[in-house]
Amino acid sequence: MTTFEQNQYNRQVVRWLTLCATVVFGMILLGGVTRLTHSGLSMVDWRPLVGVIPPIGEQEWLATFDKYKQFPEYQKINKGMSLDGFKVIFMYEYLHRVLGRFIGVLFAIPFFYFALRKRLRPGLTPHLFVLLTMGGLQGLLGWYMVKSGLVDNPRVSQYRLAAHLGVAVVIYTYMVWLVLELRPAAHTALSGLTRYARWSPLLVGLVYLMILSGALVAGTRAGLVYPTWPLMGDSFVPPGLYAMNPAWLAAFEDVVTIQFNHRMFAYLLFLVLNLFAFQVYRHAPDRRVRTAAVILAVVLWMQVVLGISALLQQVPVWLGAAHQGGAVLLLTAMLYVSHCVMRAKP
């Protein structure tokens, strides 16, 4: 295979992976909307190989609704819900699951085609196989999360929610990084960027942990306990922090502590990322890296505004989904800057 042919194939793979990453991003947004509309427990069974076709006709809808009535969410929260109301929440969860299946097909068929036609760059196949495996396991993890809400307490476990979102974000991040690696190299002078190359993976990790922190907030609905800013109620440090026994458990199960930790993490990340973006901008030797630093700063400020707005308005669906999407965009921007400085050449 000539270098020209390999470059052509690389561009094809880049377009395919970019499409997959974009759809996964949409899946993360739809997952947020499903959670915010309290639709995730409307489908009480899991049929991974069938079930693509939704209920058709009044009798099928009534039978599906009767299944839902046997579970605690209907009995304790949605008692008396109409069939039309059930159809709304059902369709959010249905679309979420169907989109998951679509992503599997969108990834698997081109992957096997490229592999069989030997169009994949050497060393890329194992990475793509890992992504395929993670996608399959993500479906299992999603059902494992839903099952936690089909019991006495009709809410999914915040731990399983964080794990489900966390794996989705890892899949997305993996795809984005492969796209950045496969794109034609734009050589950047190494001078002045070495120190930032060392720090950038840590900052990527911090943004990811911030997303997981947000999942804990969402899973426990901790964002509703103090819908005020910059104070939490009447004080910056609210009463009752880490009041559980053992104290460390409060960071995962006490709504006041969870919201406080999320705020503190956000303040820390805001300061650190602004400083990082400013320093990279100052020392970057070319326009591409400076542009990446500006994008990072802009997305960071946008995400802060979205977070504060969602808090003050008690997390309406559109703002909650926008804040979740903004977190993934922030991670994307950080990945791009990180790739720029880590792949700089002398």
C-alpha positions, 0 to 999 in steps of 0.5 A: 500500500502506498503512502497516498493510499494510506492517507486516503484510507485514514481520511475515510476512517477519520470521517467515520469515527467523527460521525460515530463520535458525533452520534455518541455525543447526541446519545449523551444529550438524549440520555440527559433528557431521558433522565431529566424527564424522568423517562428512564424507568418507563421500559421495564424489560430489556430485549437487546436483539428485538424490541426495535419496533415500539408498541403499535395500536391501542392494545399493545400500548395498553399492555405495555402500560400495564407492565409499567403499572406493576413497578414502583415508579407508577405506584409511588410517583405516577399513580393515575398517569394517563396513557398519553402521558405514559407514551411521552416518557416511553418514547424518550427511553425508547429512542435512547435505546434504539439510538444505542443499537444504531450506534452499534451498527454504525460502528461495527459494519464499517469497522469490519469493512475497513479491517477486511479490506486492510484499510486500517493503519497498523496498530489501529485495529486493537483500539477499534476492537476495544471500542466495539467491546466497550459499546457492547458492555455499555448496553449491559451497564445501561440495563444494570442501571435501570434495574436499580430503579425497578425496586422499592425506591423508584430512582436509579442508583447514582453509582450506576448512573455515574458509571453509565455516563462515565463509560459513554464519555470514555467511548466518546473521548477514545473516538475523539483522540483516535480522530486527532491521531489520524488527522494529518500532523500539523507540526508545532515547535516544542519550545515553550510547550513542554511543561504544558504537555506534562500537565495536560493529561492531568487536566483532561482527567480532572474534567472527566472527574468533574463530569462524574461529579455532575452525575452524582448531582444528577443521580441524587438530585442534589442540584435542587437542594440549594438553588442559590448562588454564590451562597448555598442558602445563607452561607458559603459553607452550608450546615450539615456537610459530611454529617453521615457516618462514616463521613466519607460516604456523604461525598456520594450520598448526602445531597448537601455535601454532593452539591457543595463538592461539585461547586468547589470542584467547579471553582478549582477547575475554572481557575486551573483551566483559565490559567492553563489556557492563558499560559498556552496562548502566551507561549504557543508558537503558532495560530492553531494552538493559540486558537485551541487555547481560546476555544478552551477558555470560551467553552469553559466560561460558557459551561460555568454560565450554563451551570449557574443558570441551571442551578438558579432555575432549578434545572429545567430540561433544556438547561440541564441537557445543555449543561451536560452537553457543555461538559462534554464540549469542555472535555473535547476542547481540553483533549484538542489542546492536550493533543496539540501540546503533547504532539508538538515536534522540535 
